[in-house]
Amino acid sequence: MIRALLIALLFLACVVGTYFWIKSPASQPQTSSLPVGQEVPSASVPPSSAAVQNPPPVLSAPENTAAVFSELTDTETARKELRETYAKARELFNKGQFAEALVLLRQIEPKDKSVLAAIGYIHYHRRSMDEAIAAFEEALQHKTANEYNVRKYLVELYLHKGERTRAKEHLERALAIRHDEQLKALAAWMAREDSAHAGYVDEKGDRFRITFDGHAVGHASRLVLGILDDAYRTIGREMNYYPTKTFTVIIYTQRDFRDVTRMPEWAGGAYGIRDGIIRIPVRGAEGQEQLLRRVLFHEYTHALIHTICATPPLWLNEGLAEYLSGGWSSRTTQKIPLTALHDNGSFARLGDVRLVHFAYWESYSAVAYLVERYGMDRIMQLLKNMGSGGDMNRAFTEALSISYDELVNTWEPEWKKNRR
């Protein structure tokens, strides 16, 4: 009896301790652990994706979007007669009414070109890449007072379009304005990648461009291209969505992948949310087709989601990638609150690989529950709602008739009830 009570208390302490460790912004990953007595089952193969926001180094996430937008519409520098309009635009933006804010700013843009930086920022958040670039570049022509921020966003936008030379130009100009540690880290990463890519060749399919070392990787590129084409068709059918863009995939040797990405040893691949590139290490394709297929399906799901929504909850992003790349042999419940897995940037920050696996498992379980209950069409609507901006609770309520807060509070008991 006493032993059972001690075990129960220890389990509770670990779960609560894990929650507060994750929520603490100053926490350090090396001391984390799984809840006592909780065994993580095997996925079809081990979880394959290290982080949806690495590489390259993150430039602007997490950021206070309201504060950035306020800076871009600084009332101190705005013309006096337009300050009321700027204030209304900020109010709309902060409510997530991006389209309405954009209309308002477009009305005053002929009178005040300083508004172009804010227009570009709205397009940036709506994932309208070409429109964002056009507005930001025009803002620079009119000598915007926000040159540093504008150039920083242009670095990311040009990387995402694959225009690396233009990205470097803006990176150098931004660093000349401000010695920013994130930009310096990005410059170092780009130098490492340029060095690793010396001698790489390209192979292009209908929807994918593969970049690789032909000598080291060999014929694996054809296998990768074939699996990606299958992922495009299979996941496209499941989600009823077929992006028209061409996706870039870089195949590394195991050593080059670690050197360039600086990802942990357990990582089997990475999708760069800042440049839209899938990066995978390949040791040799023979006998590795199942693992390679899971990795590529997982990373392609991230790439597809990012064309719809820039910043979905991390658990939803990873959960969908796990669900659409093979899933797990069983499910768990909400041992770690979903809110603690919302926006930490990457599960890699959890440190302990067992806790990382647990986060993937729980994310998969939550998504499997949502798909079973609501269907993939409504999950797609949820992603679109979040992509258009606005309050997270409203995005969930409009798509699923349940708020985000309600989901977090009800998922575990309802899942248990339905499995009895």
N, C-alpha and C positions, 0 to 999 in steps of 0.2 A: 504493500500500500504506500509506504513512504517512498520507495524507489519509484513507483509510478508517478507519484506527485512531483518528485524532483525532476523526472524526465519531462513532465508536462510543463513545469515552470521554466526549464531550460529551453524548451522549444519556443514557448511564448516570448522569452527574453531575446532569442535569436531573431525571430520574425520582427519584433518591434525594433530591435537594434539595427537590423538590416534596413528597415524603412527609414529610420532617422539618419542612418549613415548615407543613404542615397540622397535624401532630401537636403542634407547639409552641403552648402556650396564650398565649404572648406575641407570636405572629407577627403581622405586619401585612400586609394583603392587597395593597397596591399594588405589591409587588415580585414577585408570583407570575407564572408563565408556564407554557405547555403544554410537555410533553416535546418536544424538538427533533425535527423531522421528522414529528410526529404531526398529521395533518390531521383535523379534526372534520367529519364529513359533515353534510348538512342533515337535520333532522327533516322531517316532513311540512310543518311551518312551524317557525320558531325555538322553542326551549323557552319555555314560557309562564308558568311559576310561579316567583315570586321566592323565596318562603320559606314553609314550612309553619307557622312559629311567629310570623309577623308579618303584619299588625298584629293586635291591639294589642301594645304592649311586653310582653315576657315577664316574668311576675311571679316564677316559681319554678323555671325550668329553665335549665341543669341544676342539680339540687339533690341533696344527699345524703339520700336518702329514709330511710335507716337513722338518720341523725342527727336528722332532723325527728321521726321516730316516737319516738325515744328521748326527745327533749325533751317530746313530748306525753304520755309515760308516765314522767315524772320521778320516780324512786324516792325523791328527797328529800322530795317533797311528798305522795307516796302514803301511805296508811295502812300502818303497819308490817306488819300481818298479810296485806296484799295484795301486798307487794312481790315475793314469789316468783312470783305469778301474772303480774304485770307483766313480770317478767324472761322468763318462758316465752313470753308474747305477743310480746315483742321478738324472741326467738329465732325464732319461727315467721314473723314478718313479714319478718325479714332473709333467711329461706330462700325467701321468695316464697309462703309458705303463708298467703295472706291470709284465706281462708275459715276456716281453723282458728284463726287469731289472732282473727278476729271473734267466733267462737263463745265463745272463752275470755273475751274482754272483755265480751261480753253477759251472761255468767254473773255477773260481779262488778259490773256497772253499777248494779243496785238498791242495792248497798251503798256505792258510791263513784261519784258523778256526775262526778268529774273525768276519768273514762275516756271521756266522750262525745266529747272532741276527738279522741282516737285512733281511736274508732269512725268518726267523720266522715272522718278521713284515709284509712282503709281503703276506705270507700265511694268517696271521691274517686279513689283509684287504680284502682278497679274500674269507673270511669265510671258508677257508680250515682248520678247527679246529685241526684235528689230525696231519696234516703236520706242523702246527704252533707249536703245543706242542712238537713234535719231534725235530724240529729245535731249539727251545728255551731251551729244556732240554739238548740237546747236547752242546749248547753254554755255559751252566752252567758247564758242565763237563770240558770244555776247559778254565774255569775261565775267562769268558767274562768281559771286562772292564765296561760293561753296566748291571751289575747284578741287580741293582735296577729296571730298566725298564723291564728287562726280567722277573723278578719275578712278577712285577705288572701285566703284561699281562697274565702270567700263572695263577694268581689268577682268573682273569675273565674267561679264557678258561676252567679251571677245574670246576668253578661254572656252566658254560654253559653245561658241560658234566655230571653234577650232582655228581662230585667227590669232595664233600665238605671237606673231610679230607685233600686231597692234596692241595686244595685251601687255607685252613687254614695254612698249613705248609709254603707255599710261602708267605702268608700274614705276618706271624710272622717274617720270614727272611727279607722281604722287610722293615718292620717297624724297624728292628734292624739296617738297613743301613741308613734309613732316616725317620724322624718323620713327615710323610705326613698326613695332616688333612683329605684328602679324604680316605686314607687307614684306619685311625683311626675311621672315621665315618662308614666305611664298617665293621670294627671289631665290633663296637657297634651294628650295625644292625644285624649281624650274631648272636650275643649273645641274642638279643631280640627274634629273630626268633627261635633259639634253645630252649629258655625257653617256647615260645608259643607252640612249636611242641612236647613238652613232652607228651607222651601218644597218639600221632597221629598214625593212621593206614593207610596202602596203599591198593588201589584197582586198578587193572590193566586191561585195555582193549587192543584192537588190536593196537591202536595208541596213547593212553593216559594213564598216570598213575596219579591217583587221591590220594592226601594225605589230611587227614581230621581227626577231632576229632569225633570219632564214637558216643560218648555220646551226644555231643552238636549238631552235624549236622544231625544225624539220617540217614534217607533213602534218603536224598537229593543227596548223592553221585551217586546213580543209575540214578537219573534224569539228573544230570550234565553229566555223562558219555554218556547217550543216546543223549543229545543235542550236545555234542562235536562230536560224531560219525556222526550225521546229518550234522554238520558244515563241517566236513572233506569231506563228499560226495558232499554237495551242493556247497561250495566254490571251491572245487576241479573241479567240472564240469564247473563252471563259468570261472575259470582262467586256466583250463586245466593243473592243476598241483596238484600232490598228493605227498607230502613229505614222505620219508620213515622213518624219525626219530620218536622216541617216545617223545611226549610232556608231561611235568609235569604240573599239575594243583593243586594248594593248595586251599582248601576251609576253610575259617575262619569264626568264629563268627564275628558279627559286631564289637565288642570291640577289639578282637585280631587283626582284619584287621587294625584298626586305630592305635593300639599300635605298631604293627610291621612295617607297611608301612609308617606311618605318613602322609598319604594322606589326602586331604581336605574332608570335610563332603559330598560334592556332588559326590565324586568318587564312581563309582559302580564296579570298577575292575581295574587291572593294569597288564601290561605285562612288565617283567623285561628284558630290552634289554641286560643287562650284564650277566644274568644267564639263559635267555630263559624260565622263569617260568611264568605261568599265575596265578594270585592271585585274588580271588574274596571273598566278604563277602556274607554270606547267612543267612537271618533272619528266614528262614522257607520257604520251596518251595511251600506250598499250596497257590494257588492264585497268585503266582509270576512267573509263567512259561514264560509269554511273556517277562517280564523284564529280567529274567535269560537267556532266549534264545538270546536276543539282546546283552547282556553283553558278553556272551560266543562266539557268532559269531564275535563280534567286536574284542575281545582279541585274538581269534584264527587267525583272519586275520593279526594282528600284528605279531604273531608268524610265520605264513607262509611267510609273506613278509621278515622277518628277515633271513630266510633261503636262500633268493635270494640276498638281498641287505642289507648291514649293516647300512647304513646311508642315506636313501632316504629323500627328503625334508619332513619336519614334516607335512605340509598341505597335501601332497600326501599320506603319511602313514595313517594319521587320516581320510582323505577323503575316501580312499579305505575301511577302517574299517567301516566307517559310511555307505558307499554305499552298502557294502556286508552284513550289519547287519540290514537292513530295511529302511535306508534312512530317508528323511525328507518330510514333506507334501508340501513343496514348495522350491524354490531356491532363492538365492540372487546373487548379483554381487560382484565385487572386491572392496568392501569398504575399506578393509585393504589390502595393497599391498601383494601379495603372497610372495614376498621376505622378508617381515617382519614376515612371518609365516614359514620361511624356516628351521631354525636351532636353535630355542630357547630352545630346549630340551623338553619342555612340555608346553601345553597351560595353565597348572596350574599356571605358573608364571604370567599370566595376572591378577590374583587376583580376580577381580570382576566376579562373576559367570555368569553374563549376557554377559560380553565380552568373557568369555571362550566359552559359548554356541554359540556366534556369530562366533568365530573362527572355531568351528566344522561345523557350518552351511555353512560358506563360503568354507571350505575345501571340504565338501560333494558336494557343487554346482560346484566347479572347476572340481572335478573328474567325476561327472555325465556328464558334458560338454565333457570332454576328451573321456569318454567311448562312448557317443553318436556319436561323430565325428570320432573317430579313431578305436573303438572296443577294447575289452579286450585283444585280442592277441597282439596288438601293445603296450598296457600298460604293459603287461608282458615283452615284448622285452625291453621296457624302463627300467624296474626294473633290468633286466639282464645286460643291458648296464651300468647302474650305479653300479651294483654289481661288474663288472669287472674293475672298476676304470676309471679314465679319467675325462675330462672336462664335466661339467654338460650340457653346451650348445651342445656339440657334442653328448652326450647320447640322448638328446631330438631330435636333428636333425636327427640322424640315425634311431630312432624309429618312430618319428612322422612327419618328414620333416618340423619341425618348431623348432627353438632354444628356450631355456628356456627364454631368454630375450624377444623374440618375443611373446611367450605365455603370459608372464606377461603384455606386452604392448597391446595385442589385445583381450584377453579373454572377458572382460566386454562388449565392444561395439559389438563384434560378437555375443555374447550370447543374447544381447538385440535384435539385428537385426533378429536372427532366431526365436525369440519368438513373433514377431509382427504379 
